[in-house]
Amino acid sequence: MVNMDIFQLFFNYLEAATKETELGQQFKELDLSDEQRKIIMQWTDAIQAQESAYTAVVFRMGMQCCFSLLMQLADT
């Protein structure tokens, strides 16, 4: 049986990406100093690097799930 957690994980990721876009727009509208913007951008870069690593893991989990399903279908 296919593990439904992977689908929930994909949904959560897409929902987070949508919210990130909205927050990015709000960030652009803030009246911040150059130093404040620089610090926030450094934090954002660190978060995006971490998300890239998570994305690779989620993709691999999805591929393993699909491969497992194909193997189960081939056995029937």
CYANA upper distance limits for C-alpha pairs under 8 A (distance plus 0.5 A):
  1 MET  CA     69 LEU  CA      7.81
  2 VAL  CA     65 CYS  CA      7.40
  2 VAL  CA     69 LEU  CA      7.00
  3 ASN  CA      7 PHE  CA      8.48
  3 ASN  CA     65 CYS  CA      7.83
  4 MET  CA      8 GLN  CA      7.10
  5 ASP  CA      9 LEU  CA      6.60
  6 ILE  CA     10 PHE  CA      6.79
  6 ILE  CA     58 VAL  CA      8.37
  6 ILE  CA     61 MET  CA      7.93
  6 ILE  CA     62 GLY  CA      7.09
  7 PHE  CA     11 PHE  CA      6.73
  8 GLN  CA     12 ASN  CA      6.57
  9 LEU  CA     13 TYR  CA      6.69
  9 LEU  CA     58 VAL  CA      8.34
 10 PHE  CA     14 LEU  CA      6.80
 10 PHE  CA     58 VAL  CA      8.34
 11 PHE  CA     15 GLU  CA      6.65
 12 ASN  CA     16 ALA  CA      6.59
 13 TYR  CA     17 ALA  CA      6.70
 14 LEU  CA     18 THR  CA      6.84
 15 GLU  CA     19 LYS  CA      6.89
 16 ALA  CA     20 GLU  CA      6.53
 17 ALA  CA     21 THR  CA      6.83
 18 THR  CA     22 GLU  CA      7.02
 19 LYS  CA     23 LEU  CA      6.69
 20 GLU  CA     24 GLY  CA      6.54
 21 THR  CA     25 GLN  CA      6.93
 22 GLU  CA     26 GLN  CA      6.98
 23 LEU  CA     27 PHE  CA      6.58
 24 GLY  CA     28 LYS  CA      6.90
 25 GLN  CA     29 GLU  CA      7.19
 26 GLN  CA     30 LEU  CA      7.16
 32 LEU  CA     36 GLN  CA      6.42
 32 LEU  CA     37 ARG  CA      6.73
 33 SER  CA     37 ARG  CA      6.76
 34 ASP  CA     38 LYS  CA      6.57
 35 GLU  CA     39 ILE  CA      6.80
 36 GLN  CA     40 ILE  CA      6.77
 37 ARG  CA     41 MET  CA      6.52
 38 LYS  CA     42 GLN  CA      6.73
 39 ILE  CA     43 TRP  CA      6.88
 40 ILE  CA     44 THR  CA      6.60
 41 MET  CA     45 ASP  CA      6.56
 42 GLN  CA     46 ALA  CA      6.81
 43 TRP  CA     47 ILE  CA      6.75
 44 THR  CA     48 GLN  CA      6.58
 45 ASP  CA     49 ALA  CA      6.68
 46 ALA  CA     50 GLN  CA      6.90
 47 ILE  CA     51 GLU  CA      6.67
 48 GLN  CA     52 SER  CA      6.63
 49 ALA  CA     53 ALA  CA      7.12
 50 GLN  CA     54 TYR  CA      6.91
 51 GLU  CA     55 THR  CA      6.49
 52 SER  CA     56 ALA  CA      6.92
 53 ALA  CA     57 VAL  CA      7.04
 54 TYR  CA     58 VAL  CA      6.64
 55 THR  CA     59 PHE  CA      6.56
 56 ALA  CA     60 ARG  CA      6.72
 57 VAL  CA     61 MET  CA      6.66
 58 VAL  CA     62 GLY  CA      6.63
 59 PHE  CA     63 MET  CA      6.72
 60 ARG  CA     64 GLN  CA      6.66
 61 MET  CA     65 CYS  CA      6.62
 62 GLY  CA     66 CYS  CA      6.73
 63 MET  CA     67 PHE  CA      6.58
 64 GLN  CA     68 SER  CA      6.51
 65 CYS  CA     69 LEU  CA      6.71
 66 CYS  CA     70 LEU  CA      6.70
 67 PHE  CA     71 MET  CA      6.69
 68 SER  CA     72 GLN  CA      6.72
 69 LEU  CA     73 LEU  CA      6.68
 70 LEU  CA     74 ALA  CA      6.59
 71 MET  CA     75 ASP  CA      6.83
 72 GLN  CA     76 THR  CA      7.20
